[in-house]
Amino acid sequence: MTIPMVDLQGQFQSLRSEIEEGFRQVFASSQFIQGPNVRALEAEIADYCGVRHAIAVASGTDALHLALLAAGIGAGDEVITTPFTFIATAEAIGYVGAQPVFVDIDPQTFNIDVDQIEKAITPRTRAILPVHLFGQPADMGALATLCTRYGLQLIEDCAQSFGADFQGKKTGAWGDLGCFSFFPSKNLGCYGDGGMVVTDNAERAEAVRILANHGSRVRYHHSVLGYNSRLDELQAVILRIKLKHIDEYNRRRRANARLYTAGLQGRGVTPPVEDGKGTHVFHQYTVLVDDRDRLMQRLDAAGIASAIYYPIPLHWQEVYRDKLADLVLPQAEQAARRVLSLPIYPELTAAQIERICQVLIAANENQAADENYGNQ
Ligand SMILES: *Cc1c(COP(=O)(O)O)cnc(C)c1O
């Protein structure tokens, strides 16, 4: 039995006829860019998230980049974010000429530690950019309060949290702007690159729309230096079909997480902690382990994929480390050493989860037995 990290084929097969019919209509219309499916998807996602505006863009990275530009953040500004995320979060801050300021994480949730943000705020700080890592919302209540108190903007990286809510309000709807990715492996993924910015602010929405379309509102009139960052109709067709199932997909991810946690609790593996303030949509199911390399080898030998998100915190990446040589963020550094993500896709079966738990537990127990043997 081989168990991959994600199974995009299984989901495609279940949606195949609907997707092919949608494609057929796009091919017949020959309207591939900025057509009716993109417009409909924007309206459906705005409605789903409970916000007024949604603007489709070419990727999650672009969503972050254009959101920061629309928020007026630029050279000389500082943006507070987490060091324990995918590089794109910090890249986008750099693209607009601003500095990422990394604040350590809460070791329980892996999200930015809100209690440590205040001491990182300077006169140059313009925004906080939390990531809802692995699908668990950051503490948006506390973050919103901080932003109001210090006059900062709140920009959410929701690349891993489509459908998650914090205290009943969707991620993306808490901040001034929310940024989604539709990379194929995300909870809501298309079959290529794609992204979306959501906001309640009409001015910001218009700014993102113009920036994403060559700085143009009226064709061949260019008011600002813009970009080519658009979602195409074929991707919009796929996303509209999958959007109808996203709550069910996320529900299955949560059910899978419950099975894992019941199977692993107290067996030498630390399961992820849900803080209970919202709905965790388990983009990843990430445990803490010791002796990670050996456990990964055992899983691999049993035909089970696993992955490390993320092995190197951002302040240790070559691109930042010269400037940030003195920065010590113990929780992010420790998490990077100990995290291990297991397959959690919606189509995973209970039997597969049981098997993964067995292999992990046996590997841990063998390790303990090996050590006892060595002590004799
Ligand atoms: C995937 C991801 C992104 C970037 O999205 P792309 O669509 O790949 O550009 C940004 N932030 C986080 C946390 C991600 O996981």
The ligand as an ORCA input file, in Angstrom:
! r2SCAN-3c Opt
* xyz 0 1
  C       1.256     28.243     -0.795
  C       1.532     29.395      0.082
  C       1.758     30.685     -0.431
  C       1.948     30.982     -1.885
  O       0.957     30.599     -2.724
  P       1.261     30.326     -4.293
  O      -0.098     30.199     -4.868
  O       2.062     29.085     -4.379
  O       1.994     31.510     -4.819
  C       1.891     31.739      0.475
  N       1.847     31.530      1.796
  C       1.667     30.302      2.319
  C       1.602     30.150      3.802
  C       1.525     29.190      1.484
  O       1.354     27.989      2.029
*
